[in-house]
Amino acid sequence: MPKVLVTGGTGFIAGHCIKQLLERGYDVVTTVRNPDKGAKLVTALTTSSRGKLSYDIVKDVAQKGAFDEVIKSTPDFDYVLHTASPFHFNVQDPVKDFLEPAVTGTTSILEAIKDNAPAVKRVVITSSFAAINHGSDKKPPFYDESVWNPITWDEAAQDKTKAYRGSKTLAERAAWTFMDTARPHFDLVTINPSLVFGPAAHLSSGDLDSLNTSNLRILHMIQGEMNDKLDPTGFYSWVDVRDVAIAHVRALEVPGASSNRFLLLADYHTNKRIAKIIASMGPQLREKLPANLDEEEDDLPPPGERYLFSNKRSIEVLGIEYTSLDKSVKDTVQSLLELGA
């Protein structure tokens, strides 16, 4: 079977991508920051696929040439999924915490593949809806793969609140620029998911501190942290992590995916809608939520004020059948409870 390199293997999306690849029979090599994380990952994900998953160490993706040794040591990769990129809220320095790791990590791995991995046919990069959002000049805004967030390096470097959006936008732009200028032997696909919910792929009990940022609102609800009042929803579009993983794998396999971006966005959500799904799962969870849940605001902007979107390309080219919010939330809650939430 083909061999795939997956960077950032302990990440939320990467873990599900690895599961999908193993289930399809691929040989997978993933990168982690230290051996303990690698050993734990292999143990968690290879119960029925022993020998199909291994790992290499990349301590700092922001270093130029960070992936050179991994690529050189296994030059027969057929595909690469590059998911490694920072995403957290503890921003001290936008350049060091976000922009440099994202952009340098992306360009470095593309250069390493071009120079040392002649068998690679396609690279799939995990970008984000953040690289699209805020780029529409329509009223209301409309988003599809043709739209780009207009943020600049200077804007992202000077504003911590824009650092993540800038990192994803600038890293993806750097990837497409590389393809245009370097003309490598492989082609490129980018996956641009919205806020990602869904069950954990490989965390074990006691690892809730490592939970992906998107799922924190669900964790906070089932732990009673919104017992008095629900937090504002904020960002109100979403997608299930399993759909994102399937999109990554099909992006490797489907010829028509070549040289495309794919917006992965299932629908709108609100914290009230999530809370009502959780409340339906039983009285022990219902009591963690506001007593007057029916009176809480469903704060989705009204039609005409919310942005519109098209996920047509992901459905028609990759065959994505989007998971419902009901299933995604219930499966996420069950996963978190199994982790000790």
C-alpha positions as CSV (number, residue, x, y, z in Angstrom):
1,M,0.0,0.0,0.0
2,P,1.1,3.6,-0.5
3,K,3.0,5.3,2.3
4,V,1.8,8.6,3.8
5,L,3.6,11.1,6.0
6,V,1.3,12.9,8.4
7,T,2.8,15.9,10.3
8,G,1.7,16.9,13.7
9,G,0.3,13.4,14.6
10,T,-0.9,14.3,18.1
11,G,-3.2,17.0,16.8
12,F,-7.0,16.6,16.8
13,I,-7.5,16.5,13.1
14,A,-4.3,14.6,12.5
15,G,-5.3,11.8,14.8
16,H,-8.5,11.2,12.8
17,C,-6.7,11.4,9.5
18,I,-4.3,8.7,10.8
19,K,-7.2,6.5,11.8
20,Q,-8.8,6.9,8.4
21,L,-5.5,6.1,6.6
22,L,-4.9,3.0,8.8
23,E,-8.4,1.7,8.2
24,R,-7.7,2.0,4.5
25,G,-4.5,0.0,4.7
26,Y,-2.0,2.8,4.2
27,D,1.5,2.7,5.8
28,V,1.7,5.9,7.9
29,V,4.7,7.8,9.4
30,T,3.8,10.7,11.6
31,T,5.8,13.5,13.2
32,V,5.7,14.3,17.0
33,R,7.7,16.6,19.2
34,N,9.1,13.9,21.6
35,P,9.3,10.1,21.8
36,D,6.8,9.8,24.7
37,K,4.1,11.4,22.6
38,G,5.0,9.1,19.6
39,A,4.9,5.9,21.6
40,K,1.6,6.8,23.2
41,L,0.1,7.7,19.8
42,V,1.2,4.4,18.2
43,T,-0.2,2.4,21.1
44,A,-3.5,4.3,21.0
45,L,-4.1,4.1,17.2
46,T,-2.7,0.7,16.1
47,T,-4.8,-1.8,18.0
48,S,-5.6,-3.5,14.7
49,S,-2.9,-2.1,12.6
50,R,0.4,-3.1,14.2
51,G,3.4,-2.2,12.1
52,K,1.4,0.2,9.9
53,L,2.2,3.3,12.0
54,S,5.6,4.7,13.0
55,Y,6.8,8.1,14.1
56,D,9.8,10.5,13.7
57,I,10.7,13.5,15.9
58,V,10.4,17.1,14.7
59,K,11.0,19.2,17.8
60,D,10.2,22.6,16.2
61,V,8.3,23.1,13.0
62,A,9.3,26.8,12.9
63,Q,12.9,25.9,12.2
64,K,13.9,26.1,8.5
65,G,14.6,22.6,7.3
66,A,12.7,21.1,10.2
67,F,11.4,18.2,8.1
68,D,14.5,17.6,6.0
69,E,15.7,14.5,8.0
70,V,12.3,12.9,8.1
71,I,11.9,13.2,4.4
72,K,15.5,12.1,3.7
73,S,15.2,9.0,6.0
74,T,12.1,7.8,4.2
75,P,12.3,9.1,0.6
76,D,9.6,6.7,-0.7
77,F,6.6,8.5,0.6
78,D,3.7,8.6,-1.9
79,Y,1.7,11.3,-0.2
80,V,2.1,13.9,2.6
81,L,-0.6,15.3,4.9
82,H,0.7,18.5,6.5
83,T,-1.5,19.2,9.5
84,A,1.1,20.7,11.9
85,S,0.3,24.3,12.7
86,P,-0.2,26.2,16.0
87,F,-3.7,26.9,17.4
88,H,-4.1,28.2,20.9
89,F,-5.3,31.3,22.7
90,N,-2.2,32.0,24.8
91,V,-0.6,34.4,22.4
92,Q,2.4,36.3,23.7
93,D,4.2,37.0,20.4
94,P,2.1,36.7,17.3
95,V,5.2,36.3,15.1
96,K,6.9,33.6,17.2
97,D,3.8,31.9,18.4
98,F,1.8,31.8,15.1
99,L,3.2,33.4,12.0
100,E,6.7,31.9,11.8
101,P,5.8,28.3,12.8
102,A,2.9,28.2,10.3
103,V,4.6,29.8,7.3
104,T,8.1,28.4,7.8
105,G,6.7,24.9,8.6
106,T,4.7,24.9,5.4
107,T,7.4,26.2,3.1
108,S,10.1,24.0,4.7
109,I,8.2,20.8,4.2
110,L,7.4,21.6,0.6
111,E,11.0,22.4,-0.1
112,A,12.1,19.1,1.6
113,I,9.6,17.1,-0.5
114,K,10.7,18.7,-3.7
115,D,14.4,18.1,-3.0
116,N,14.3,14.7,-1.4
117,A,11.1,12.8,-2.0
118,P,10.7,12.1,-5.8
119,A,7.9,9.6,-5.3
120,V,5.4,12.0,-3.6
121,K,2.5,12.6,-5.9
122,R,0.4,14.9,-3.8
123,V,0.6,17.1,-0.7
124,V,-2.5,18.0,1.3
125,I,-2.3,20.9,3.7
126,T,-4.7,21.6,6.6
127,S,-5.5,25.3,6.1
128,S,-8.6,26.9,7.7
129,F,-11.8,28.8,7.0
130,A,-9.8,31.5,8.7
131,A,-7.9,31.9,5.4
132,I,-11.3,32.6,3.7
133,N,-13.3,34.4,6.3
134,H,-13.4,38.3,6.2
135,G,-12.5,38.2,2.6
136,S,-16.0,38.7,1.0
137,D,-17.1,42.1,-0.3
138,K,-20.7,41.0,-0.7
139,K,-23.6,41.9,1.6
140,P,-24.2,39.6,3.4
141,P,-20.8,38.1,3.0
142,F,-20.6,34.9,0.9
143,Y,-17.8,32.4,1.2
144,D,-16.4,29.7,-1.1
145,E,-13.0,28.6,-2.2
146,S,-12.5,31.6,-4.4
147,V,-12.4,34.0,-1.4
148,W,-9.2,34.9,0.5
149,N,-8.9,36.6,3.8
150,P,-7.0,39.9,2.9
151,I,-5.0,40.1,6.2
152,T,-1.3,41.1,5.8
153,W,1.7,40.0,7.8
154,D,2.0,43.4,9.5
155,E,-1.7,43.3,10.5
156,A,-1.3,39.9,12.0
157,A,2.0,40.6,13.7
158,Q,0.6,43.7,15.4
159,D,-2.7,42.3,16.7
160,K,-2.8,39.2,18.9
161,T,-6.5,38.7,18.0
162,K,-5.6,38.3,14.4
163,A,-2.5,36.1,14.8
164,Y,-4.3,32.8,14.1
165,R,-6.2,34.0,11.0
166,G,-3.0,35.5,9.7
167,S,-1.0,32.4,10.3
168,K,-3.4,30.2,8.3
169,T,-3.9,32.7,5.5
170,L,-0.2,33.5,5.0
171,A,0.9,29.9,5.3
172,E,-1.6,28.8,2.7
173,R,-0.7,31.7,0.4
174,A,3.0,30.7,0.8
175,A,2.1,27.1,-0.2
176,W,0.4,28.2,-3.4
177,T,3.1,30.7,-4.2
178,F,5.7,27.9,-3.8
179,M,3.7,25.7,-6.3
180,D,3.6,28.5,-8.8
181,T,7.3,29.4,-8.6
182,A,9.1,26.1,-7.8
183,R,6.9,23.9,-10.1
184,P,7.6,20.7,-8.1
185,H,6.8,17.2,-9.2
186,F,3.8,16.9,-6.9
187,D,0.5,18.7,-6.8
188,L,-1.2,20.4,-3.9
189,V,-4.6,20.4,-2.2
190,T,-5.7,22.5,0.8
191,I,-8.5,21.7,3.2
192,N,-10.2,24.7,4.9
193,P,-12.4,23.6,7.8
194,S,-14.5,25.8,10.0
195,L,-14.7,25.4,13.8
196,V,-14.2,21.6,14.3
197,F,-16.2,19.5,16.8
198,G,-16.2,15.8,17.3
199,P,-14.9,12.9,19.4
200,A,-11.2,12.6,20.4
201,A,-9.2,10.2,18.3
202,H,-6.5,9.0,20.6
203,L,-6.5,10.8,23.9
204,S,-6.5,8.7,27.1
205,S,-8.0,9.3,30.5
206,G,-6.4,12.3,32.2
207,D,-5.5,14.1,29.0
208,L,-8.4,16.6,28.9
209,D,-5.8,19.4,29.2
210,S,-4.8,18.5,25.7
211,L,-8.3,18.8,24.3
212,N,-8.6,20.7,21.1
213,T,-9.8,24.3,21.4
214,S,-13.0,23.9,19.5
215,N,-14.4,21.2,21.8
216,L,-13.8,23.3,24.9
217,R,-17.2,24.9,24.8
218,I,-18.8,21.4,24.9
219,L,-16.5,20.4,27.8
220,H,-17.4,23.5,29.7
221,M,-21.1,22.8,29.3
222,I,-20.9,19.3,30.6
223,Q,-18.7,20.3,33.5
224,G,-21.2,22.9,34.6
225,E,-19.2,26.0,33.7
226,M,-22.2,27.5,31.9
227,N,-24.7,26.5,34.6
228,D,-25.8,30.1,35.2
229,K,-25.8,31.3,31.7
230,L,-24.5,30.2,28.3
231,D,-21.5,31.9,26.9
232,P,-22.1,33.9,23.6
233,T,-21.7,31.6,20.6
234,G,-19.2,33.8,18.8
235,F,-18.1,31.9,15.8
236,Y,-21.2,30.1,14.5
237,S,-20.2,27.8,11.7
238,W,-18.8,24.3,12.3
239,V,-17.9,20.9,10.9
240,D,-17.3,17.4,12.4
241,V,-13.7,16.2,12.7
242,R,-14.5,12.9,11.0
243,D,-15.7,14.7,7.9
244,V,-12.6,16.7,7.9
245,A,-10.4,13.6,8.1
246,I,-12.3,11.9,5.3
247,A,-11.8,15.0,3.2
248,H,-8.1,14.9,3.8
249,V,-7.8,11.2,2.8
250,R,-10.1,11.6,-0.3
251,A,-8.1,14.6,-1.3
252,L,-5.1,12.2,-1.6
253,E,-7.1,9.7,-3.6
254,V,-9.5,11.7,-5.9
255,P,-7.8,12.8,-9.1
256,G,-10.2,15.8,-9.5
257,A,-9.1,17.2,-6.1
258,S,-5.7,18.3,-7.7
259,S,-4.8,22.0,-7.2
260,N,-8.0,22.8,-5.3
261,R,-9.0,24.4,-2.0
262,F,-11.9,22.8,-0.2
263,L,-14.1,24.7,2.3
264,L,-15.3,22.2,4.9
265,L,-18.3,23.7,6.6
266,A,-21.4,21.7,7.6
267,D,-23.8,24.3,8.9
268,Y,-24.4,27.0,11.6
269,H,-24.6,26.2,15.3
270,T,-25.2,28.2,18.5
271,N,-24.4,27.4,22.1
272,K,-28.1,27.1,22.8
273,R,-28.5,24.5,20.1
274,I,-25.5,22.6,21.5
275,A,-26.8,22.8,25.0
276,K,-30.3,21.5,24.1
277,I,-28.7,18.5,22.4
278,I,-26.6,17.9,25.6
279,A,-29.7,18.3,27.8
280,S,-31.5,15.6,25.8
281,M,-28.9,13.1,26.7
282,G,-30.2,12.7,30.3
283,P,-30.9,14.4,33.6
284,Q,-27.3,14.3,34.9
285,L,-26.2,16.4,31.9
286,R,-29.3,18.6,31.9
287,E,-28.6,19.7,35.5
288,K,-25.2,21.1,34.4
289,L,-26.9,23.6,32.1
290,P,-29.0,26.7,32.9
291,A,-32.4,25.9,34.5
292,N,-34.0,28.4,32.1
293,L,-32.4,26.9,29.0
294,D,-35.5,27.4,26.8
295,E,-35.2,31.1,27.6
296,E,-31.6,31.4,26.6
297,E,-30.9,33.4,23.5
298,D,-30.3,31.5,20.2
299,D,-27.8,34.1,19.1
300,L,-27.4,33.1,15.4
301,P,-27.6,36.3,13.4
302,P,-30.8,36.6,11.4
303,P,-30.9,35.9,7.7
304,G,-29.4,38.9,5.9
305,E,-26.9,39.5,8.6
306,R,-25.1,36.1,8.8
307,Y,-22.6,35.1,6.2
308,L,-23.5,32.6,3.6
309,F,-21.4,29.8,2.2
310,S,-21.1,27.1,-0.3
311,N,-19.6,23.7,0.5
312,K,-20.6,22.4,-3.0
313,R,-17.1,21.5,-4.0
314,S,-16.4,19.3,-1.0
315,I,-19.7,17.4,-1.7
316,E,-19.3,17.0,-5.4
317,V,-15.5,16.4,-5.7
318,L,-14.7,14.6,-2.4
319,G,-18.2,13.1,-1.8
320,I,-18.5,14.5,1.8
321,E,-21.8,13.7,3.5
322,Y,-21.8,16.1,6.4
323,T,-22.5,14.8,9.9
324,S,-25.4,16.4,11.7
325,L,-24.9,18.7,14.7
326,D,-27.0,16.3,16.8
327,K,-24.7,13.3,16.1
328,S,-21.5,15.4,16.4
329,V,-22.4,16.8,19.8
330,K,-23.6,13.5,21.2
331,D,-20.5,11.7,20.1
332,T,-18.3,14.4,21.4
333,V,-20.0,14.4,24.8
334,Q,-19.7,10.6,25.0
335,S,-16.0,10.8,24.1
336,L,-15.4,13.5,26.8
337,L,-17.2,11.5,29.4
338,E,-15.0,8.5,28.6
339,L,-12.0,10.7,29.1
340,G,-13.1,11.5,32.6
341,A,-14.9,14.9,32.0
